[in-house]
Amino acid sequence: ATRKLFPSLFHLSSHDLMPKDFYVVGVARTPMTNEIFREKIKSTIPEGADPKHVQNILNRCFYLSGDYGQPALYSNLKQLVDEKDK
């Protein structure tokens, strides 16, 4: 994700090639806040990128941690996606 996915999403977003209402949800077992997740994404964006474009994509990134074997993770994911789809 850090080598290919996030830089590609940034490129597409900064060239207005993504839907205006897109968002990205990262899901993994590692405990992490949205802010830490966004900092990880920010570190993948090329230096000198327009700060407006950087902030735009970072504001659309969210993180959810949990155990893949627990139904609560999927309930939380559904809740987050439903909230962002509004």
N, C-alpha and C positions, 0 to 999 in steps of 0.2 A: 504494500500500500504506500509506503513512504517513498519508494523509488519510482513507481510508475503511476499508481492510481491518483494520489493527491496532486502531484504536479500536472497530470492530465486534466483533472477536474478544474484546477485553477486556470489552466490555459483556456479551456472551453468557456469557463465562466467569464474570464476577463475579455474574451472576444465575443461576448453576448451569444454564445452558441448553446447555452443551457436554458431550460425554461425559467421564467422569472421567479417562480415559486418553488424551485428545487431545494432540497435539504439532504444532508448526509447524516446517517446514523451509524456510528461505530459500535459494535457489540463484541465484547470479549470477557474473559474471566478476570482480567487484571483490574483491580479497583483503581478508578481514575475519575477525576472531575471533568466536566465539560471544558473548563479552562485549561487543564493540563493537556487534554486531547487536542485542543485548538493550538496550544503551543507546539505540540509535536507536528501538527499539520503545517503550522507557520514555518517551521524549520525546513520543510521540504520545498517551499516556494522560492524561486530564484531571487537572488539579491537584486535590488534595484526595481523590483516590481512596484507598480502603482499602489500606494497604501490604501486607496479607496477600493481597489479590486481585492486586495488582501483582506481587508476588513469585511467586505461583502461576503466572501466565501467563508471566512471564519465564523461569522454570525449565523451561518446556515449549517454548522457542524455540531453534532450532539453525540454524547457518549453514554452508553449503558453497560454496566457490568453485571455479571451474574453467572450462575452455574447453568450450563446448557441442559443439564438433566432435571432442572427444577421448573415446574410450570410458572412460577412467579416471574421468571425472566421474560417469558413470552407474554404474560399479562402486562408487564411493565412496558415491553416493546410495543404492544398493541396500543396501550394508553398514549405513549409518546407519539406514535405515528398518527393516531386519531387526532391528537392535539395539534400537530404540525400540519395536518391536512386541512384544517379549518381555514 
